[in-house]
Amino acid sequence: MPNHLVIPFKKTYTAPIRSSVRDYILHHTEDHPDAYRSDIAQWESLRVACMNTTAAHHSNDVDAFLKYHAQLVFVLAKLPSDINLEISYAHPFSTSSSIPVTLRSLAFERASVLFNLAALYSQLAAAEDRSSQDGLRRATAYYQSAAGTLSYLSSSASPRLRFPADAEEIPTDLTGPFVRCLENLMLAQAQECAWQRAVADHYKNALIAKLASGVASLYTSSLEAIRSAPSTISSSLPSTWMTHIETKQRHFRAAAQYRKSIDDLEANRYGDEIRRLMDAEAEAKQGYSLVKRSSVAPAVIQDIKSLLDALQKNLGRAQRDNDLIYHCDIPASTAIDPIVEVIMVKSNVSPGLLDPKSLLGTGGILFGDMLGWGAREAVNIYNDNKRTLVKERVIEAAQVLDDEAERLLRSLNLPASLEALERPIGLPPSLLKKAEEVRLEQGPERIEAYLDDVQRLARRAMAILDEAMDILDNEASEDEAARKEVSLSRPVSHEANRELVAKQQRYRSILLEAAQSDVTVREKWEESEAAIVNLTLDEEELEALVPSTTVSIDGKISKANSQTQIHARALRGLLESLDDIRKDRGQVVARAQRRLEVDDIKPRIISVASNFNRWEELTPAMFVDLSDKELAKYDRFIQELAEGKKQQEGILEAIKSKNEQFLQSRKEDPAVKDREVVLHCLDMAHAKYLEITRNLDEGRKFYNEMASILSRFKEACKLWSNQRSQEAQSLYQSFKSLSIQERPRLPPQKSPNEPAQASSPEQPSPQRHKANIPPLSSTEWEPQEFPPERRPTHTPSRPKQKANLPSLSSPEWEAQETPQTPGSEATPSRPKKKANLPSLSSPEWKTEGLVSPPSAEPERQKPSMALPSLSSAEWETQELPPPPPPPSTERRGAKTPRKQRR
């Protein structure tokens, strides 16, 4: 058995590459999955080539791993790590019954492939014949390649691993401490090969000592890396490996001192020689005591034992020589020169890992024509940013300015007060236009329908949330019931579902706040319903509602004075200027929306992405500068809105001032005031109509989006509940099987002095478990038919009666069981007497006739049952508790069947 450790493969399982990749391309890219059919097929074939972890491997298998890794590098440049493809790998030191780690991560696939490549290198190295120089050279190269692959894994692949917060288990074998432990172990074994070559080539002892010290140093680094790791990581390495590494560490510390002691002997440093031999002996003894307490490879035990024997022999010789001849003082261990370490090996990273393009060329790259996911995500981020910018900084900002102007005009009763003065009779055109809008849209009916829709959607959203909570409640009830039957080693439901319950509470509070907003909107409708309904009247009916100012209360025609007319004209001019500003603002918004529709940053992103290497993984952060530069084109729209805001503020201040003068000049005309009030109410009704419909539109949109969110939340609760149920079932089955295996099977405890109790009919006899007699309902109790030549003729009503027994001296009695007598079927309750048969040569056969018993008990008729022959082994297996007294043996052979058949 070799004295080196070999890294086992991480066992993997089939992954649904085709379906997951096609779904991602279909839903997240602009391409069609069929365009990449050959790429997907090649991906599957490459993975299958690297899945065989049980057969013997050859150096050519390295190319398969290198090519697959190179393609994964390019795939990760085109696709994100999570494409909903579940990949499973088992821990390299796990048992066959262990559950593998499953992650939706292509980075996990790449890291695992690198780990298996390092494992392949180590297995190739261990397979080399290290008794030859060529074999040692190849083994050294393979070990260095394994270390280089692990180093590349630690620096390039492992940092890209991202584990979800709810992951039940993470791959500890891909963590930094674990990988560094294996890397130093591979370097130590490579250095050991270099030391072995130096020994075989008879290098100087001083150099061999330095090489051995380097081996011990690398083993020490490997041991410290795993011991300093958290317990979850350090416990994943088998204890035998820990013992092996520590034994090797002490072995080569002792070997280094041993070789250096020979060098000291040659240099006549006899005291140093003895000290080094003593130190070496102490290290070798500790190493040997380790292997005696643990199971490591016999070759390792033999190595440390041989070294210890050599050290003890040389130490005895050196001490005798020093006592008799040299009489040198033995220095302390700290007084002798330490051995300088010489390390001849390093981590060699394969060129195929550093430059994956060199393995594939230009035409064999998977998904080569697809835009990289980082660039694609940068396009999506830019589109989201520009939409958000236009919405918040342009559209909503313009709406805020319009609403501000509307609120001021409504508070000043404008333009209703001007229209009441300018049109003393009839209806203002603006009011007619607003009334026509409400009438054509069937305003009241529309609002009522919207209110019903909002209420229905609110109930639906709350019902979905309640259904989600019902799922959690049912799971909690199942968990509570299961805990009454078995002890479950998992958190209780109210602790495990804490995150889901907290999310449910947030959703419920949002729905309750939305319900309060719905109540507010309904109250608005109830307050303004009458006024909004008036807007749906015909023009004549609506005009009848508005007072006229052509005739005053005393019957004379009333006209506004000239001062009022002057203020009215000035106020009208300001209102027209305000309308111009609002129109200009609307045009700015329209131009920004048109710019938003035609803006496409994808060509610019592709141009920038082409400057990077094709195998380099692109991230959205690489395109931030380009995105900011492109978003700057919308600054001019924001600037135009800011200028319009300043102009509007000035005009609104002028309107407030001029309106004060206008109102002061017309205080004396009550008819005009009445007309203003009615026109203002109708104008406010239209504003309320727009506000209510806008609120209801937002409410319907909100509840539809909320229903989608709650549906996903419900599915998450259902998935969590199903996982918990499956976990509970698995734990229950495990507990049940464990209980069955551990249930004690105690033999029946009976005293030999209590045979009467054992045969009591009230107590079931434990002998039934040993006699192997079938139950009474078994078909084995059916009568056994004899060969046709001996079968008696029988009537159809009695198909199983036996007759024509052979003579008592016939040899057939020795080979066949005793047949039933014809009369025995009449009383099937008494065939027990057949079990106590005398020997065939007994004279009792002449006196005991085979007479049918009287048929006085017809109700007890049953099919006759054939007992085993007297020589059958079944009778021998029925034993009373040992030791059986000799007299009971004969009774047991006769009475046991009677008791069992009763």
N, C-alpha and C positions, 0 to 999 in steps of 0.2 A: 504493500500500500504506500502511495507517495506521502512525503512529509510536507507537502504544500497544500494550501487551501484553495478551493475552486469556487468562484462565485456562481451560484445557480441562476438559472433564467427566471425572469418574471413570467409566469404563465399567463397567457392572454386568451380571450374568447372571441367568438365571431361578433363583429359589429355591423349594424345595418347602414353601411356607408352609402349605398345607392339611394335608398329612400330619403335619408336625412339630407344628403347633398342636393338632391333634386328639389326637395321641399324648400330648402334655403334659397336656391337659385331662383325658384319660381316666385317666392314671396318677398325677397329682399334685393333682387337685382332686376335690371331691365332686360336680361338675357333669357333665353328659353333653355330649359334643362337638356333638351335633345341635342343642343349644340355642343354639349360636353359629355356626350355618352361614352366616347372612347376614353376620355380622361378619367371618368369614374371607374370604368372597367379596368384600366391600367392601375389605378389606385388600389382596387380590390386585389388584383393579382400580386402587387408588390407586398401588400400586407400579409397575404396568405404565405408568400415565400419566407416571411420572417416569423411565422407562427409556430413552426415545427421546433419545439424546444426539448424534444425527447430523443430524437435520433442522433447518431454520431455525426459530428460536424467536421468540415474540411475548411481549409484556408479560403477556398473559393466562396464560402458562405459569407465571408466578410463583405464582399462586393454587394450582396443582396441587401445587407443592413445599411451600407453606406449609400446605396442608390435610393433606398426607401427614405432614409433620413434626409437626403438632398431634396427629394420631392416634397417631403413634409415642410421643409423650409420654404419652398416656393408656394406651397398650398397655404401656409400661414401668412404669406404676403398677399394672398388673394382673398382668403376667407378669414373671418374672425375665429378665435379659439373655440367659442361656443356656437355651434350650429345645430344644437339639439341632437348631437350624435353621442350616445352613451358608449363609453369605452371602459372595458373592465380588465384589470390586471391584478393578479394575486401577488402577495408579498413573496419574495424569493425564498424565504425560510418558513413559509406557512405550510400547514398540513393540507392534505387533499380535501378535507372537509371544511376548511376555512372559507369564509365568504370573501370574495375579491373586492377590491376597491373600485367603485364605478363612478366616473366623473364625465360630465359633458365638456370635454376639454381636449382640443387637438394638441395643446401644449403638453398635456399629460401623455398623449400618445408619443410625441416626439421625445420627451424625457425618458419614457419607458423603453423606447427603441434604442436610445443611447446606452441605457443601463444594460440591456441585453447584448448590445455590441461589446461592451466591456466584459460581460460574462463570457461571451464567445472567445474573446482574446485570452482570458484566463484559462478557459478549458483547453484551448489550443496549446497554451504554454505548458499546462500540466500533462498534456498527452505526449510531449516531447521526451525523448530518451536523454536524460541528463547525465548519462554515463559517458557520453562522447562530447567532444568539444563543439561539434556542429549543433548537436542537440541543445547544449547549454547556450550557444549564441542565439538560436531561434527562440528558446524559452525566454531568454532575457529580453529579446525584442518584443515578443508577445506581451510579456508582463508590463513593459514600458508603454506599449500601445494601450493596454487596458487602463493603466494609470492615466495616460493622456486623455482617453475617452471620458473617464470619470471626472477629470479636471475640467474638460470642456462642458460636461453635463452640469457641473457645479457653477461654472461661470456664465454659461450661455443659455441653458435650457431651464434650469431650476428657478432662476429669478423670474421667469415669465409664467410660472405656475400660479394660478389664482384659485383659491378654494372658496366655495360659497360659505356663508356664515352658518347655514343649517346643515353643513356636511357632517354626517355621522362619523366618518373616518377619513383620515388623510393618509396618503402614501408616505409612511415614515422612512421607507427605504430610499426616497428621493430627497430627503432633507440634507442640509449641509453637513452636519456632524457625521451622519451615516455614510455619506459619499466620501468625505475626507478620510474616514476610517478605512474604507475599502481601497481608496487611492494609495494611502501610505502602506497598506498591506501589500498591494501589488508591487510598489517600489521596493519594499523590504524583500519580497521574494525574488525580484529581479536582481537586487544587490546581493542576495544570497547566491544566485547563480554566478555572479561575477566573482564572489569569494570562492565558490567551488572551482571555478576555472583557475584562479590564482593558486589554489592548493594543488590542483592537478598539474599545473605547470611548474610547481616547486619554486614559487616566488619566495622572496626573503620573508622571514617570520615577522619582521617589523611591519612590512607592507600588508601581510595577511592579517595581522592584528588590527591595523587601521581599517581594513575592509570589514572585518568582523564587527568592529565598533560601529561602523556605519550601518551595518545590518541591524544591530541592536537598537541604534538610535531611531531607525525607521519603524521598527516594531513598537518602540516606545511611543512614537507619534501616533501610530494607529490606535494603540491602547488608550492613550489620553484623549483622543478625539471622541471615542465612543463613551468613555467614562464621564467626560465633562458634559455630555448631552443630557437633556431631560430624560426622566425615567421611561417615558412613553417611547422614546427613540432607542435608548440603550438596551431596553428589555427586548427589542425586536431582533437583536443579534443573539444567536444561540450561545449558551454558556460554554459549550465545548469550544467554540471559536475563541472566546475570551481566554479560556485556559490555554489553548494552542498558542495564541499570540503572546501571552505572558511567558509561557514556557520557552518559546523561541527567543523572546527578549533576554531571559536569563541565560539561555544556552549560549547566545553569541556574546553576551558580556563575559561569561566564563571563558569562551573560546578566545576572545580578544586578549584577556589576561594570560591565558595559557600560552598563546603564541608569543606574547611579549615577554613572558618568563623565559622562554627558550632563547629569545634574543638577549635577555639579561644574562643568562648562563653563558652564552657565547662571549659576552663582553665582561665576564668575571664579576658581575654584580650579583653576588650570591644572596645577599640579604634581600635585594629587590625581587630576586627570583622567588624566594620563599614567600614573601608578602603577596606577590601576585598569585602564586599558586594557592595560598590560603584564601584570598578574596575570590578566586575563581571557584574553589571548592565550595565556598559558602553559597555562591550564586547557583552552582549546579545542584547542590543539595535542595535548595528552595524550589528550583525548577522540577527536580525529580519528585519531591513531595507533592507538587501540584498534580502531576500526571498520575500519581498513584491514587489520588482522590477523585479523579475525573476520567471520563472515557475520551481519549484522544487517539489519534492514529498510532498503531504499534511502531511505525517507523520513527515517530517523534520520541516515543518512550525509549526506543533502542538508541537513538542518537544521544539523548541526554544521559542515559545510563553508561554508554561507552565513554563519553567525555568524563563523567564523574569517576569512572574506574581509572582512566588515564591520569586524571588529576591526583587522585589519591595515591597512585603508584609513584608518580613523579614527586609529589610532596614528601612522601616517606623517604625516597632516595635523597632528595635535596636536604632534608633535615638531618639525615644520617651523615651526609658528606659535610655539612656545616658543623655538626657537633664534633666530628672526628678530625676534620682537616682545616676548614676555613675559619670557624669561630667568628663569623660576621654577625653584627647586630641586625636584627630584623626591624626595619622602619615601620612606622604607622602607615595606614592606607593613605592618609592625606599627605604624607611626606614624599611619596613616590610620584613621578611625573605621570600625569594623565595621558591616556592614549588619544592621539589626534584622530578624529573621524575622517575617513576618505570615502565619499559617495561617488560611485562611478555611473549611476543611472539617473534618469530624469523622466518626466512625463512627456511622452511623445504623442502629440495630437496628429491624427492622420490628415494629410492634405485634403482628402475628400470631405472632411468636416469643416475645415477652414475655408475651402473654396468649393461649394457644392456645384457651382456651374461647370467646373471642370469635369465632373462625372457625367453630366447630362448633355452638354453642348447647348445648342440654341433651339433645336426643334423638338426636343423631348420633354419640355417643361409642362407640367400639368396646369391647366387653366391659364395658359400663357396669354390668351387674348382677353381675359377678363380684367376689368379694372380692379385694382387692389382694394381690399375692404377698408383700409385706412383712407385712401383717396375717396372711395365711395361714401364713407362716413363723413368725410370733410365736406363733400357736396351737400349731404343731408343737413349737416350742422349749419352750413351757410344758408341753405334755403329756410331753415327754421329761424335763424337769426334775422334774415331780411324780412320775413313775414312778421316776426315779432316787432321789429323796428318800425315797419310801416304801420302796423296796427296800433302800437302804443304811442309812437312819436308823431304820427301823421293823422291817421283816421280818428283815433280816440281824442287826440289833442284838439283836432278841428271840431269834434262833437262837443267837447267841453266848452269851447269858445261860443259855439252856437247856442248851447243850453244857457250859458251865462247871459247872452243877449236876450234870449227868450224870457228868462226869469225877470230881467229888469223891465222889459216891455210889458209883461203881464202885471208886474207890480205897479206900473204907471198907467195901466189901462190903455195901452197903446197897441195898435192904432185905432182901437174901438172909439176912443173919445174924439179923434179926428174924423173918423167916418160918420159918427153921429152928427157932427157939425157940417161936414161937407155934403152929406146926403140926408137931409132932414126927413125924407120920406123914402120908403123902400128899404132894400137890404144892400149892404156894402158888397162889392164883388168878391172880396176875400172871404166873407162869411158864406156867400153862396157856393164858392169853390170848396170850402171845408165841409159844408153840409152835403154837397154832392159826393164827396169822398166817403163820408160815413155811410151815406145812403147806398152807394154802389157796393160797398164792402159788407153791407148788412151788419153794421157795427154791433148792435146789441146781441144779435144771434151769434156772431163770431166770438164775442167775449164770453157768452154763456158756454159755447162749445169748448173754448179754450180752458175755461174754469173746470169743466167736467174732465177734460183731458188731463189737466194738471193733477186733479184729485185722484183720478184713476192711476196715473203713473206713480203718484206718491204712495198709494196703497200697494201697488205692485212692487216698488222698491223696498218698502218695509216688509212685505211678505217674503221677498227673497232673503232679506237679512234674517228674518225669523226662521226661515227654513235652514239657513246656515247654522243658526244657533241650535236648532233642533238636532242637527247632525252631531254637533259637539255634545249636546246633552245625552243623546243616545249612546255615543261612544263612552261618555263618563259612566253611564249606567252599566254598560257592558263591562267596563274596566272594574267597576265596583263589584259586580257579580263574579267576575273572574277571580278577583282577589279573595273572595270568600272560599273558592275552591282550591286555588294554588297560590303560592307566594311568588309574585311577579317582581323581578329585579329591574324595575324601570320606574320613572317618576309617575306619580298619580296624574290623572287627567287634568285637574285644575292647575297643576304646575307645568305640565307639558304643553297645554294649549294656552298658556298665558299670553303669548304674542298674538295669537288669533283673537282671543277675547279682547285684548286691548285695541286691536284694529276694529273689532266689531263695535266697541264703545265709541270710537272716533266716528265711524260711519253713522252710528245711531244719533250721535249729537249733531252731526251735519244734517241728517234728515229732519231732526226736530227743529233745528234753526230754519231749515227750508220750509217746514210746515208753518212756522210762525210768519215767515215772509208771505206765504200763500194766504194766510188770514188777513194780513195787511192789504194785499192786493184785492181780496174780496171786499174788504171794507171800503176801499177806494171806489170799487164798482158800485156798491150799494149807495154810497154818498153821491156819486155822479150819474147814476143810471137815468134819472129823470131828465137831466140836462142833455145827456148823450142821445136819449130817445128823441128829444125835440129836434135834434139835428137831422133825424131821418124823415121829418115831415116834408110835405110838398112846399114849394116856394110860397104859395099863397098862405098856407097854414102857418108857415114860419114867419111870414111878414106880419101876420095878424098878432103874433106874440110880441113884436118889437114896437114900442110906442113911436109915434110920429111927432116931430117938432114943428110942423108947418102951422099949427093952430095952437095958440096959447090957451091957458085956462079960462081967460075972460073972452075967448073967441077971436082975438086979434092975432094977426100974423106976427110971429116973433123972429127977429133976425139978430145975429150976433153983431156986436159993434165992430167997428173997423180995427180996433186994437187987437181984438181976439183973432180976427182974420189974419193979421200980420204975424202973430205968434204961431198960428196954425200953419201958415205957409212955411215959416222957418222950421217948424217941427217936422213938417212933411219932408222938407229937403234933407234934414238930418237922417230921417228914417230911410230915405232913398239911398243916402251914402252908406248907411249901415247895410242895406241890402246889397249894394255893390261889393262891399268887403266880404260879405258872406258868399256871394257868387264866386268871387275870386278864390276864396278859400276852398270852395267846392271843386273848382278847376284844379287847384293844387293837389287835392286828394285824388282826383281822377287821374291826373298825370302820374302820380306816385303809384297808383294801382296798375296802370298800364305798364309802367316800368317794371313793376314787380312780376307781372305775367311773362314778360319777354326776357327777363334777366336769367342767364344761364352761365354758371361758373364752371361747368364741367369741362369744356375745352381748356380753360386755363389750368384747372387742376391736373388734367392729363398731361399738359405740357410740363408742368413742374414735376410731376411724378416721374416722367421719363428721364429726368436728370439723376434719379437714384438708381442703384443697382436693382436688378429684377428680383434677386433673392432677398433684398433687404425689406424687412417688415416695416411698412409705412403706417404711421399713426396720424390721427387727425391733427395732433399738435404741430406736425410738420407743415401744415398749411394755414396756420393762424395768421401769419403776416399777409398772405394773399387774401384771406377772407376779410381782414380789416380794411385792406386797400379797396376791395370791391364794395364793401358796405359804405365807404365814404361817398359814393355817388348819390346816396339818399340824403346827404347833409343839406343840399340846396333846398329840398322840399321842407325840411325842418326850419331852415332859415326864413323861407317865405312865410311860413306860419307864424314865426316869431314877429316878423314885421307887421303882418296883418293884425296880430294881437295888440300891438302898440297903437295902431290906428283905431281899432275898435274901442279900446279903453278911452281914448280921447273923445270919440264920437258919443259914447255912452254918457260921459260926464256932461257933454254939451246937451244931450237929450234931456237929462235930468234937470238941468238948469232951465232950459227953454220950456219944459213941461210945467215947471212951477209957475212961470210967467203966464203960460196959457191957461192954467187952472185958475189963477188969480183973476184973470180978466173975464171969466165966464161963471163966476159964482152965483150971479143973480138969476140964472135961467134954470128952474127946476125941471122943465120938460126935457131939456137936453141931458140933464143928469139922469133922469129915468131911462132915457134911451141908451145912454152910455152903460148903465148898470146891466141892462138886458143884453146888449151886444157883448159886454165883457163876460157875462156869464156863459153865453154861447161860445165865445172864443176860448174860455177856460175849459168848457166841456170838450171841445176838440183837442185841446192840449192833454186833458185827462184821458181821452180816448187813445191818443198816441202813446201815452205813458203806460196805460194799463195793457194795451196790446203788446208793447215792447217787453213789459215785465212777464207777461204770460208766455211770450215766445222764449224768453230766457229760461223760464221755469220748465217748459217742455223740453228744451234742449238739456237743461241740467238733469232732469229726471231720467231722460234717455241715456245720458252718459253715466249717470249714477247706477242705473240698472245694469249696464254693461260691466261696470267695476264690481258691483255686488255679485253678479253672476260668476265672475272670475274668482271672487272671494269664496263663494259657495263651493265652486269646484275645488279650490284649495282646501277647504274644510273637509270635503268629501274624500279627497286624496289622502289627507292627513289621517282621517278616520279609518280609511281602508288600510293604510299602512300600519296603524296601531292595531287594528283587528288581526291582520296577518301576523304581526309580531306577537300578539297575545296567543294566537293559535299555535305559532311555532314554539313559544315558550311552554305552552300547555302540553304539546306533544312531547317536547324534550323532557319535561318534568314527568310525564306519564311513562315514557320509556325508561327514564332513570329509576322511577319507582318500581317498575316491573323487574328491572335488572337487579336492583338492590333488595327486593323483597326476600326475607330469609326463608329458606326451605328446610325447616326443622323436621327431623324424622319423628314419627309418633313415639311419644314417651309412654311406655307401658312397662309395668313390672312383670317379670315372668311368672310371678306368683298369682296373677290375676287373670287366668284364662277365661273364667266365667264371665267377667265383666266385658272382655273383648268380644264374646259371642252373644252379648245381650242384644235383643232386637231393637232396644231403644237407642243404642249407641251405634253410629256408623263405624264399621271396622276399617281401620287404616290399611288392612291387608289388600283391599281392592286396588290400591295404587300399585301393588307389586305383582298381582296375579295376572295382569294383562288380559283379563276376561272382558269381552265386549259387553255393552249394556244390553238389557233385555229386549230393547227395541231394535237391536242390530239384526241385519239379515244373516249374520253368521250363525244365529240360532236356528235358522231354517234347516229342515232335515236334509241330510246329505244323500244324494241319490247314488245308487250303485250302478255298475255297468249294465248295459241293456240285457246281457244274457242272464243276469241274476235278478232283474227287475220283475217283481210279480205283476200279474195283471191286476188292474184296478179299474174301478168304475169312475166316471167323470165326477161324481159327487165327492169322491175321496181321492184326489190326485196324488197325495203325498204319503199314503199308507205304504208301509214296508212289510214284506212277508218272505216266506221261504228262507229262513235262516240256514246257513251252512251248519254242518255238524260241528259238535264241540271240539272234536279233534282236528278239524280242518285248519290248515295253516293260514287261512284268510283272517282268523282272529288276531293274528300277530301283526298284520299289515293294515287292517282297517279298524275303524272305531266300531264299537258295539252298536248294531242297528236297533232301531225302534221296533218294538213288537206291534203286531197289528192292533192289539187292544190298548196300546198306550195312548193312542190318539183320543180315546174316549175320555180319559181323565188327564188332560195336559198339566194339571196342577201337581201331579205326583211323579213326573219323570226324574225328580231328584234322587229317587232310590237307585237309579241306574248308575249313579256315580260311585256307590259303595259295592262294586262288583268283586266277587271272590276271584281267585286265580282260575285260569281256564282248566287246570287239571283237578280242581276241587270237586269233591263228590256232591257239593251243594247244587251243582248244575243239574244233577239228576233228580233232586227232590224239589227244587224251586221251579215250579212251572211258570210258563209265560202266560198267565191267565189275565184276561182283561178284568179290571176292577168293575164293580157294579156301576152302572150308569145312573147313579142316584144324584149326581151333581152335574147336570147338563149345562148349568150356567157358568161353569168353570172351564169350559172347553177352550183350548188355545192350540195353536200350531205346535207340533212336537218340536223339541229342541235337541240338537245333537251335541253332546258333551265331547270334549277332546278325549283321545284315547288315554288309557292308563299309563302308557309309556311316554305321553307327550311331555315336552319340556315345560308346558304351561303349569302343570301340576307341581313341578319342582321349584318354580319361582315363588310360590306362596310360602312365606316363612313367617313364623311368629317372632317376636323380639328375641334376640339372642340372649343367653344360650338356651336353645330349646331342650327340654328334658327328653330323653329317648322314648319314653312311653307316648309322648304327645305326637311323635312323628307319624305313627300309623293312624292316629285319630285325625291328624291334620289332613292326611291324604283322603280320608273318607268324608270328613264333615265340612271342610271348607267350601266345597261346591254347594252343599245344601244351604249353608248360610248365605253365600253370595247370590244364589238364585232365588232365595226368599225375598 
